Structures are given as C-alpha cells and as structure tokens.
C-alpha cells in the first residue's frame, strides 16, 4: 500500500513540475520579448533624436544664407570718370571708393581707407557698371544704390561675429564697428532676401557665391542619367523576367546585377575615368560624362525594382492575354507593363534620388573644378550640388559655413521631393492582387 501511494503521489507531481517548467520558460521568453521591444523602441527614438539634432544643426547654420546685408551708397556718377567711349572699362571700383571717402571724410590714413573700402563687396563695382551700361542717362546724377556688404560685415550683422571680444580676436577692428554703427544709425544698412544665392554661380567671395551653376549641372546630369538608364534598365528587366530562358547564363547575369547594386560608387567613378575620359576622350567635368557614370550606377537599382514590379503582376493577366490571341510582345506591352509601371516609376525615382546625392563618382571625373559660369549645354564644364557642398565645406571663410548648410538644405529639399513623389505614385497607382 505504501508503494502504491508513493507512485500515485509521484504521478500527480510530474504534471505539476512540467507545468511549472513550462510557465518559467514562458515567463523567460516574455521577458526576452519585452527587452527586445524596448531595445527596438530605444533604437528608433535614438535615430529620431540624432536625425532631429542633424536637421536643427543644418537649418540653424544655413537659414541665414538666404538673407544678405546691403549698404546704401549715394553714388555720384562722375562724367569725368565715365566717358562715353570707355563706359565698359571705366574705373568703377574707384567710383565706389570715392563714394565711401565722401561718406567718411575724416578717414585719411591708407590703412584706414583700405579698412573702409572693405565694408562693401567687390560686387558693388560690377553693379554700378551694369547700371551705367543699362541706362547711360544716369551719368552726372547722384543716385542712392544698395550694394551688398562684405562677407565679414554680413557675418557680424547676422550675429556670427561677436562684438564683445577683444579686437585681436575678431576680423573687424573697432573703427570698422564704429563706421557700421554710424551707417546703421543713418538707416544705410538693411537685410534682404539673398537672390544672389539663388541666381548666381560659384565665387571666391562668399557674399557672391550661389548655387545656380551647381543646380543646373545637377539637372543636366540627371537628365542624361534618366534618358539612358530608364529605357535600357526597363528593357533589361523585361527581357530577364519575361523573355530570357532560364539557364545558368541568365542566373549568372542576375547574380552580377545584384552584386553591382552593392558596388561602392567610387568604383563607377574610376570606370568612367578609365573608359569615358581616357579611352573615348569625352570632355572632363561635363554633365554628359557625369550622366554616363551615374547611369552605370543606377542601372542595377532600376533593373531590380522593375523586375520586382513585373513579378507582382499576377500570372492570370498573362494567361488571359495569351488566351484571347495576343502575342507575347502584345501581352507584355499592352497588359503587363501598364500594370507594373507604378512600381517601375517608383524604383526609377528612388534610383535617381540616389544619383542626385552622389559625390564620389563625380569627383573622379573632374566635376570638382571651380566653375563660375552656369553651364549652357551637356558638354560645358559644370559641377553638381553635392560637389558644390564639398567645395564650400573645405573653404576657410566663416561665411561659407552657412552657404554649405544652405546648399545642404536645398539638396535635402530635392531628395525629399523625389522620395515623396515616389511614395505618392505608389499609393495612387498601386494595385493589390
């Protein structure tokens, strides 16, 4: 009897121990799941925090570049200086200096005069020249003209140069600050929207530097990239997905396409340098060559996205088209491609957005050159927005710091717009089967 009772007791205890063991294991797995969720949430919060800090830093440094300080000068267009036969070659810088001396007659020393002339930008002389050539009737008149201030003056008015530090620790001396205070008291200093930043090309003078040349160069480069990569990439995807036989050669091509998508972009730059510049002799630092290099880099992205879009079309569409007598090409062109087009366009836009932000391949083909003029064609020397940012970031002047951040804001605006367009296309035209 005792042995039977012991066995019954053991048989009752075994299920209890099993249940307790399972419960402990469940509690352990639940704790591990909660820890994983907390780690994932912490990673998301940290990434959002760093992204917010980055955007605040960029916008905090860059928004002031969209504004420029101007100085009002009462310019007397002296007929003795501006002779009719030499208007294009007249001494306009001397005209600016003469006006500055008239405004501050007490300034006598050579060094003080040089410091006085530094209050306004060298653009003032070109602005007066343009006014005279546009309207010669102003010769002999005294006209108030707003001219851009020097970059150091602009930085001071924007608060990037401190006035409360010793004179040896700032770029402006006490006399220049006194002259600025006098101009400000006479309402001769004003801050306006910086159209020069939008309408001009690059310059060695920070107050004259703009992004138009880089923006046009990026547009021409992306136009070449789109015209080449989209039709060829889609055609390659259609062939591989719909027409190519399934054998080891097509498998090898597919593997290589997937591998090309992971190749560093600078490798494509080296390829463009070796093939397009050294072998074919195409012009260096031209949007045509930049577009060819970015086309090679964008091909894998477009092909992979296009194949995924083609695979999403149900086989029943193909079978129905073939069943009513359509040829294979008619089935592809009239039925499969229209249904896959939203996904193809989304992948293309994402690939173009990636190409817009690339710098390394463009550096390898010479688009890092200092280009002042806005390019007028595909073979003209030009630069691109990412390369322009790289050049400005390497400049020592404080004014180029805000120019760099402002150019980053413009580039981010283009990238966000392109990605938003891809999302909208996918949401509007996507079909779920």
ChimeraX attribute file (.defattr): number of C-alpha atoms within 10 A of each C-alpha:
attribute: neighborCount
match mode: 1-to-1
recipient: residues
	/A:1	6
	/A:2	7
	/A:3	8
	/A:4	9
	/A:5	10
	/A:6	11
	/A:7	12
	/A:8	11
	/A:9	11
	/A:10	11
	/A:11	11
	/A:12	11
	/A:13	12
	/A:14	11
	/A:15	11
	/A:16	11
	/A:17	11
	/A:18	11
	/A:19	12
	/A:20	12
	/A:21	12
	/A:22	12
	/A:23	12
	/A:24	12
	/A:25	12
	/A:26	12
	/A:27	12
	/A:28	12
	/A:29	12
	/A:30	12
	/A:31	12
	/A:32	12
	/A:33	12
	/A:34	12
	/A:35	12
	/A:36	12
	/A:37	12
	/A:38	12
	/A:39	12
	/A:40	12
	/A:41	12
	/A:42	12
	/A:43	12
	/A:44	11
	/A:45	12
	/A:46	12
	/A:47	12
	/A:48	12
	/A:49	12
	/A:50	11
	/A:51	12
	/A:52	12
	/A:53	12
	/A:54	12
	/A:55	14
	/A:56	12
	/A:57	12
	/A:58	19
	/A:59	16
	/A:60	13
	/A:61	17
	/A:62	21
	/A:63	15
	/A:64	19
	/A:65	25
	/A:66	16
	/A:67	16
	/A:68	25
	/A:69	24
	/A:70	22
	/A:71	23
	/A:72	18
	/A:73	21
	/A:74	17
	/A:75	20
	/A:76	17
	/A:77	22
	/A:78	14
	/A:79	12
	/A:80	10
	/A:81	15
	/A:82	21
	/A:83	13
	/A:84	12
	/A:85	8
	/A:86	10
	/A:87	15
	/A:88	14
	/A:89	10
	/A:90	16
	/A:91	14
	/A:92	21
	/A:93	17
	/A:94	12
	/A:95	19
	/A:96	23
	/A:97	19
	/A:98	14
	/A:99	18
	/A:100	20
	/A:101	15
	/A:102	13
	/A:103	14
	/A:104	13
	/A:105	9
	/A:106	8
	/A:107	17
	/A:108	10
	/A:109	9
	/A:110	9
	/A:111	10
	/A:112	13
	/A:113	15
	/A:114	12
	/A:115	15
	/A:116	19
	/A:117	19
	/A:118	18
	/A:119	22
	/A:120	25
	/A:121	22
	/A:122	19
	/A:123	17
	/A:124	22
	/A:125	19
	/A:126	14
	/A:127	15
	/A:128	19
	/A:129	21
	/A:130	13
	/A:131	15
	/A:132	18
	/A:133	12
	/A:134	10
	/A:135	10
	/A:136	15
	/A:137	11
	/A:138	16
	/A:139	19
	/A:140	13
	/A:141	13
	/A:142	13
	/A:143	13
	/A:144	11
	/A:145	16
	/A:146	18
	/A:147	22
	/A:148	28
	/A:149	26
	/A:150	24
	/A:151	23
	/A:152	23
	/A:153	27
	/A:154	25
	/A:155	21
	/A:156	18
	/A:157	18
	/A:158	16
	/A:159	10
	/A:160	15
	/A:161	18
	/A:162	15
	/A:163	15
	/A:164	8
	/A:165	9
	/A:166	10
	/A:167	11
	/A:168	9
	/A:169	12
	/A:170	15
	/A:171	12
	/A:172	19
	/A:173	14
	/A:174	13
	/A:175	13
	/A:176	17
	/A:177	15
	/A:178	11
	/A:179	15
	/A:180	20
	/A:181	14
	/A:182	14
	/A:183	17
	/A:184	13
	/A:185	10
	/A:186	10
	/A:187	11
	/A:188	16
	/A:189	21
	/A:190	16
	/A:191	15
	/A:192	11
	/A:193	13
	/A:194	19
	/A:195	12
	/A:196	18
	/A:197	23
	/A:198	15
	/A:199	13
	/A:200	18
	/A:201	22
	/A:202	23
	/A:203	15
	/A:204	13
	/A:205	15
	/A:206	24
	/A:207	27
	/A:208	20
	/A:209	22
	/A:210	24
	/A:211	26
	/A:212	22
	/A:213	27
	/A:214	27
	/A:215	24
	/A:216	21
	/A:217	29
	/A:218	23
	/A:219	17
	/A:220	24
	/A:221	27
	/A:222	24
	/A:223	17
	/A:224	20
	/A:225	27
	/A:226	21
	/A:227	12
	/A:228	18
	/A:229	27
	/A:230	24
	/A:231	12
	/A:232	16
	/A:233	24
	/A:234	23
	/A:235	14
	/A:236	20
	/A:237	25
	/A:238	20
	/A:239	13
	/A:240	18
	/A:241	17
	/A:242	16
	/A:243	13
	/A:244	13
	/A:245	12
	/A:246	10
	/A:247	8
	/A:248	9
	/A:249	11
	/A:250	14
	/A:251	13
	/A:252	10
	/A:253	12
	/A:254	17
	/A:255	11
	/A:256	12
	/A:257	16
	/A:258	14
	/A:259	11
	/A:260	18
	/A:261	17
	/A:262	11
	/A:263	11
	/A:264	12
	/A:265	21
	/A:266	17
	/A:267	15
	/A:268	22
	/A:269	25
	/A:270	18
	/A:271	17
	/A:272	23
	/A:273	24
	/A:274	15
	/A:275	14
	/A:276	20
	/A:277	17
	/A:278	13
	/A:279	10
	/A:280	10
	/A:281	11
	/A:282	15
	/A:283	18
	/A:284	22
	/A:285	25
	/A:286	24
	/A:287	31
	/A:288	24
	/A:289	26
	/A:290	32
	/A:291	26
	/A:292	22
	/A:293	29
	/A:294	29
	/A:295	26
	/A:296	18
	/A:297	29
	/A:298	27
	/A:299	23
	/A:300	23
	/A:301	23
	/A:302	29
	/A:303	28
	/A:304	21
	/A:305	22
	/A:306	30
	/A:307	22
	/A:308	17
	/A:309	22
	/A:310	23
	/A:311	14
	/A:312	16
	/A:313	19
	/A:314	13
	/A:315	10
	/A:316	9
	/A:317	15
	/A:318	16
	/A:319	12
	/A:320	13
	/A:321	18
	/A:322	14
	/A:323	10
	/A:324	8
	/A:325	10
	/A:326	16
	/A:327	12
	/A:328	14
	/A:329	12
	/A:330	13
	/A:331	18
	/A:332	20
	/A:333	13
	/A:334	13
	/A:335	17
	/A:336	24
	/A:337	18
	/A:338	13
	/A:339	21
	/A:340	21
	/A:341	19
	/A:342	22
	/A:343	23
	/A:344	27
	/A:345	21
	/A:346	24
	/A:347	23
	/A:348	25
	/A:349	24
	/A:350	22
	/A:351	25
	/A:352	26
	/A:353	20
	/A:354	17
	/A:355	22
	/A:356	22
	/A:357	17
	/A:358	18
	/A:359	21
	/A:360	19
	/A:361	24
	/A:362	29
	/A:363	22
	/A:364	22
	/A:365	24
	/A:366	21
	/A:367	25
	/A:368	20
	/A:369	16
	/A:370	15
	/A:371	18
	/A:372	19
	/A:373	16
	/A:374	21
	/A:375	22
	/A:376	13
	/A:377	14
	/A:378	19
	/A:379	16
	/A:380	17
	/A:381	24
	/A:382	32
	/A:383	32
	/A:384	31
	/A:385	25
	/A:386	23
	/A:387	21
	/A:388	26
	/A:389	22
	/A:390	15
	/A:391	16
	/A:392	22
	/A:393	16
	/A:394	11
	/A:395	14
	/A:396	9
	/A:397	15
	/A:398	14
	/A:399	21
	/A:400	24
	/A:401	20
	/A:402	25
	/A:403	27
	/A:404	23
	/A:405	24
	/A:406	24
	/A:407	25
	/A:408	19
	/A:409	17
	/A:410	15
	/A:411	18
	/A:412	13
	/A:413	12
	/A:414	15
	/A:415	19
	/A:416	13
	/A:417	13
	/A:418	20
	/A:419	19
	/A:420	15
	/A:421	16
	/A:422	21
	/A:423	14
	/A:424	14
	/A:425	17
	/A:426	18
	/A:427	11
	/A:428	9
	/A:429	13
	/A:430	14
	/A:431	13
	/A:432	7
	/A:433	6
